[in-house]
Amino acid sequence: MFRMSRPAHRKTVKSFASAFAMTIALAGGALVTNAGIAPAAYAQDYSDEFVDAYQPVADVVNAEGGDAASVTGQLPGIVALAMNADEKFAAGNLILSAGNKTNTPALQRQGLELQLESGMVDPANVGQYYWFVGNLAFQMEDYNDARTALESAVANGWTESDPVALLAETYYEQDDVTGGVAYMLGQAERVLASGGTVPEQWLLRGLQTAYGEDLLDQSTDISVLLVTNHTSPRNWMNALQVINALHELDDQAQLDLFRLMRLTGSLTERSEFIRYIEAADPRIMSNEVVDVLAAGLAAGEFEAAGDTYYTEVKSIVEARMADDANEAPELVADARSEAGGEAALIAGDVLYSLDDFAGAEEMYAMAVTKGGIDANTALTRMGIAQVQQGKIAEAQATFGQVSGPRSTVAKMWSAYAMTQAS
């Protein structure tokens, strides 16, 4: 702080500082301030009445060991006398210091807001000041004002300490998850448009809140951003398990989601392995099911001995694997000869389970062309077969044609394809 000289009448004085250098950090909910005042660079204007009210209070606040709490009752009178920019800036500075010494967030916030109102804050520091105001308002659970201040911080170029994340929290704290997620996604688009990477914490927090409110579309959008901006086994698991929990997919759509979950190491529960096996059907896709059994065994979700389900399914697939491989050419021939696409879809499923992804792609494409089947199922699996062959661009184009409930599964596979592009 500083000491003000008292003029005999309204006039300019040189005892005020022209700038306020401040470093503030929030620690444990309290505002910690290290304030220093540079020597006055130009004359400033104060009335006699303002000086008379200000100076005795400043003497107490500035004094080492001074009882700042004893003079806080006089601060409103000083504010009432602050008529011009200089006086408002000085009053704000004094109130901020009093707030720091008494650890009173309301005073800290008022002091910062008054200095901003004065228009005398260095333009380079305006964003920072608004950031601190927003933090204090958030601490005081005044979320609308916190949002306004944080928006001003962002608008004035403040990027440190992640103001976007705190701004999104103002929505979440008001139970406006839709608004908070929409804001976050809008900021994510801005980051991507500038060539940046969306911060992982934005996406994890957004996914958590969207999941908690059963926001299906938003959860999908966030999941795609999460796994493409921060590809990791944990994030794939977070994203796909949320998708699996929120979306009511039919067995065949869920099968294609489980395939992606297995590919990314996101299957973690015995029930997931079992649902995968049941959807694939050990009697039709035995060669794929045997791999799922092996994955479940490796994950500790099945036991080689004493696990009735495991041993029963294993006996079925072992009896079917050779026959499926031998019958595949006949299925392909039937698919080529039939007018409709149903035989081609079945042949594609069997070839896929045999890891003949090129053959499966051909059959799925044939099924789409001939028709009479669910085109979205065939397109999804055609895209998956293309991904398995490393045909990333083709897969992206195929997934883009999928509509309806399967579009979520296609979007996640498309995101996976994106992460595999060289």
N, C-alpha and C positions, 0 to 999 in steps of 0.2 A: 504494500500500500504506500501511501504518500501523505504528506502534510500540506494542507491548503493554506495559503496566505489570505488574509482578509482585506479586501479593498475597501476604501471609504464609500464607494458607490459602484454601480454596475460598470465594469470596465474589463478589459482583457488582463489576464494575469499569466505568468509563466511558471507557476508552481505545479500545475497539473501535468501529468504525463500525457503525451499524445498517443501513446499506444499501450496496449496491455498484453504482455507476453505471458502465455499461460499453458501449462501442461497439466491435463487432468486425466485421471484414469479411474475407472470404476473398480473397486476392490471390495469384495464382500458386501456389496450393496451400498457402500459409502463412497462419497466423492472426495478424492484426495487431490489437493491443489498445491502447486508450487508456483507462486505468482511473483513476478518481478516487474518493476516499472522502469522504463527507460527515461532518460532525461527529456524534458519538454522540448519538442522540436518547433512548436509554434505557439503563439498566444492563444489563450482560451478564455471563454466568457462565462462569468458566474455573477449572480446577483448577490447583494449583501445578505438578503434573507436566506438564500441557499447556503452561503458560507457559514452563517451563524448556526444553522441547524446541523450542517454537515460536520463541521470541524470537531466539536466536542465528542461526537459519536466516533469519528475516525480516530481520535486520540486513544479512545478506549480499545477499539478494535485492533489498532496497530500496536498497542503496547504489549510487550512480551509478558505473557501471563495475564493479560487484560481480561476482564470478565465481559466477553462479548455478549453473552446472554442477557446481561443487565441493561443493554441499550437497544436490543432488538425492537422493543416497543416504540422506539423513536424513528425507526426506518420508514414507516408509512408516511410520516410527516415530511421526511426528506424527499421521498418520491413525489409527493404532492407539490413540492416546490420546484421540482426539476422541469423547467419549461423548455429548455433548448437542448440541442444535441450534446453539448459539452456536459451539461448538468445531468442529463440522463445517463450518459456514459459513466460519469463519476459515481452517481448514485448506484448504478448497477455494479460497478467495481466494488464499492463498499459493501453492498448487500451480499455479493458473492463471497467476499472475505469473511463477513460475519457468519454466513452459512457454513463455510468451511470450518471455522473455529468452533461452531456449535454443532457441527455435523447435522445440519438441517437441510434436507433435500429441497424443501419448498423455497427456502431462501436462496440456495444455490441456483435453482432454476430461475427464480425471479430475477436474480442478478444478471444471469446470462441473457435472458430475454430482454431486459431493459437495455443492455449494451447493444444487442442486435437492433432493437427499436431505434436507438440513437443514430444508427447508420454510420458509426465511427469505427466499427470493427474492421480491421485490415481485410480487404477482399480475399486475400489468400487464406484467411482464417475463418471466414464465414461458415464454410461447410463444417469445419470442426466444431464451432460453437453450436450449430444446429444439432450436430451429432450428440453433444453432451446434453442439450436440452431434451432431445428425444429420449436419451437414456434415463434422465431424471423423471420425465413424464411417465415412462414405462414403469419405473420403480414405484411411482406413486399410483399406478394402475389407471392412469389417465390415457387410455390407449388411442383415442381419437387425436388428441394433441400430440402424442408421441409419434403417431403416423405422419401427421402434418410436418412436424419438425424433421423427422428422418427423411421424408421426401425432399425437403429443402436441403438437407445435408447432401443427399445424392445429387440433386440438381446443381449444387454448388461444387461438385467434383470430389466430395469426400468418399473415399473407398476403403479406408482402413477399418479394421475391426468388423468388417462385413455388415454394413448398415442394411443391406437387402434382407439378410436373415432376420435381423431384429424387427425390421418393418413387417415382414411376413408374420412374425410372432404377434404383432398387434392385432392382426385378424384372428389368429388362432385363439388368443386369450379372450376374444369376444365371441368365441364359438362360431365364427364365420370362416369355417374351413374352406368353403368354396371360394370365397374372396381371397383368402391367403394363398391358396394353391394357384388361383388364376394370376395373382400378382407375381408369384414366384416363377410360373411358367412364362409369363411375359418378359420377366427379367432374363430368364434363361434364353429366350429367343434373341434378346438384345445381345447377350454375350456371344452366342453362336454367330450372329450376323457380323460381329466384329472380329471373328476368327478366334475367339477365346474358348476356354473350357469351362463348362458350368461347374461351379463348386460342388463337391460331393455332398457336403453337409446340407446344402439347400435341398438336394434331391432326396436324401435319406429322411430328412425331417418332413418334407412334403409327402413322401410315400407313406410314412408312418401316420400322418394325420388323414390323408386321403383314404387309407385302409380303414382307419378307425371310424370313418363316416360312410363307408361303403360307396365311395365315389369311383365307379367302375372305369369310366372313360379317362378320368384324370389319373387314376392309378396306372393305367396302361401307358399314358403319355409320359408319366414320370419314370416308369420302369424302363421304357425305351431310352430315355435320356441317361438314366443311371448306368445301364450296361454299355452304352456306346461311348459315354464320356469317361467312365471309370470301370473298365472291364476287369472283373476279378471274380473268382469263384464265390466269394461271399456275397457280392452284389447280384450275381446271377441268382443265387439262392434266395436272397431277399426279394428280388423282383418276381421271380417265377412262382414262389410260394404265395406271394400276395395275389398274383393273377389266378393261380389255382384255387385259392380260397374264396375270392370274390366272384368269379365268373361261373355261372351254372352252365357248364358245357356238357353236351351229350357225350356218350362214351367214346365215339370215334374222334371227336374234336379233342377230347381230353387225352386220348392216346397220342395225338400229335404233339400236345403240350408235354406229356410225359417223355416223349422222345427227346425233346429239347432239354428237359430237366436232366435226363440221364447223360446227355452229351456234355452238359455244363457242370455235372456233379452236384445237382440240386435236389436229387432224391434222397431224403433222409429218414423217412418213416416207413415202417413195414407196410402200413396201409397203402402208401403210395405205390410201392412195388407190386402189391397184390392187385390194386386197381389197374395198373399198367398191364399186368399179365392178363387179367380178365378182359380188358378192352382189346388187346392184341389177339386173344383166343389161341391157346396152345395148340389147337387142332388145325389152325389155318396158318399162323405165323410162328411155327414151332422154332425155327432157326433164330428168330429174334428173341423169343421168350427165353430160350436157353441162355442167351447173353444177359437178359434181365435177371434171371435166377442167379447167375454168377455175380452180377453187380450187387444184388441184395445179400448174397452170402459174404462177399468181401466187405460190405458195409456193416456186417454183424446183425442184419435184420432177419436173416434166415440162418438155420442151423442144418448142417449136413446130416446130422443124426438126431432123431427124436422130434423132428419138425414135420408133422404129418402133411401140412400144406405143401411144403417144399418137396418132399419125397413123392407125393402124388403127382404134382405138376411135372416134376423132372421125369417121371416114368412116362407120362403122356408125350412130352416133347421128344424124348429119346426114341420113342416108337414112331414118331411122325417125321423126324428131320430128313431122313433119307428119302422117304416117299414124297415129301414136299419138293425136294430137289429134283427127283425123277419126273414128277408130274408137271413141273414148270413148263417145259416145252409144249405139252399138250394144252395147257391153259393159254399159252400165248397163241397157239394155232386157233383155238376156239375164239379168242378175242379178235383175231384178224378176220375170221369168217362171219361172225355175228354182226347183225345190222346195228344193234344198240351198243352202248358203252359199258354195260354192267360186267360182262366177262373181262373186258380190258381193265376195269378197276380192280377186280379180284386178282387178275394176273399181276397187275402192278404191285398189289400188296404182298403177294407171295415172293415176287422178285426182289422187292425191297427187303423182305426178311432174310433173303439169301445174300444180301449185300450186293446184288446186281443192280446198282443204282442207275446205270445207263439204260438197262432194259426196263426198269421200273418207270423211268422218266418217259420212255416211248409209250408204254402202256397207259400211263395217266393222261398223256397228251391225246392219245387215241380215244380214251373214254370221254374226254371233253368234246372232241370233235364229233363223235358219234351220238353223244347225248343220251338222254334217258336215265341219267344218274345225277347225283348232287355235284354240280360242277365245282362248288367251293371246296368240297372234300378232295376231288381229283386235283384241283389247282394247288391246294395246300401241299399235298403229297408230291406233286410234280416239282414244286419249289424246293421241298425238303430233299428230294433226290438230286436236284441240281446243286444244292449246297454241298451234299455229300461228295459230289464230283469236283467241287471247287469252281463251279460255274456261277460265280457270284452275281455278275450283272444280269444273267438270265434269270437267276432265282429272284432277284429284286423285282424284276419286271413281272414275274409270275405271281409273287406274293401281292403285288399291287393290284391284281385283278380279283382278289378274294374279297367278298363282302359278307354281310350278315354276322351272326355270332362268331363265325370262324375268323373274322378279321383280326380279333385280338391275338389269336394264335399266330396268324400270318405276320402280324406286326412284330411279334417277339422273335419269330424265325428270321424275319427281315433284318432285325437289329443284330441277331447273331451273325447273319451273312455279312453285314457291314463290318463287324469286328474281325472277320476272316479275310477281308479284302487286303491285298498287299499294298 
